[in-house]
Amino acid sequence: MLFIQGLLITFFLFASSVKLFGWVKVIFEPQLAFFHRYGLNRLAMFLVGVIEATGAIVMFVGLVTQNPILSVSGAGLIAGTSIGAMFFHFRFDTFKDAIPSIITLGLSTYVMTPAIEVLIRL
């Protein structure tokens, strides 16, 4: 579980920083083109970056403090952005473009599994 959380944190801190600051042009420009194709602007891309960064930071704080509620909350934010990305990729792009969001949804759902099991028992 720790490895998967670390992987998600690292990936989403990097991905969100590109959306927020546009510092890796070879990644930023194609992503911005995706957003434009979806009818979204740079502000929408920035807000997605904020949500991704928030999810990664909350999950990191949960990991460091060993607080499962924070870890699950961060994973939930990441799962939400993954679902949104899948929606737009399936609607406007190809299955191939959706693969990263499918993987991050699966991994974030795995991190949320303990909370899901508790909810099922209720």
GIDAPE-V799540 format. One line per field, one symbol per residue. ss: DSSP state (2 for helix, 1 for strand, 0 for the rest). psi: psi as a letter, one per 30 degrees, with the letter a starting at -180 (. if undefined). burial: I if it has 16 or more other C-alpha atoms within 10 Angstrom, else O. A space follows every 50 residues. Layout:
BEGIN
ss: ???
psi: ???
burial: ???
END
This chain:
BEGIN
ss: 02222222222222222222200022222222222220000222222222 22222222222222200222222222222222222222222200222222 2222222222222222222220
psi: eeeeeeeeeeefeeeeeeeefhfjefeeeeeeeeeeefglaeeeeeeeee eeeeeeeeeeeeeefhjfeeeeeeeeeeeeeeeeeeeeeeefaleeffee eeeeeeeeeeefeeeeeeeef.
burial: OOOOIOOIIOIIIIIIIIIIOIOOOOOIOOIIOIIOOOOOOOOOIIOIII IIIIIIIIIIIIIOOOOIIIIIIIIIIIIIIIIOIIOIIOOOOOOOOIOO IIOIIOIIIIIIOOOOOOOOOO
END
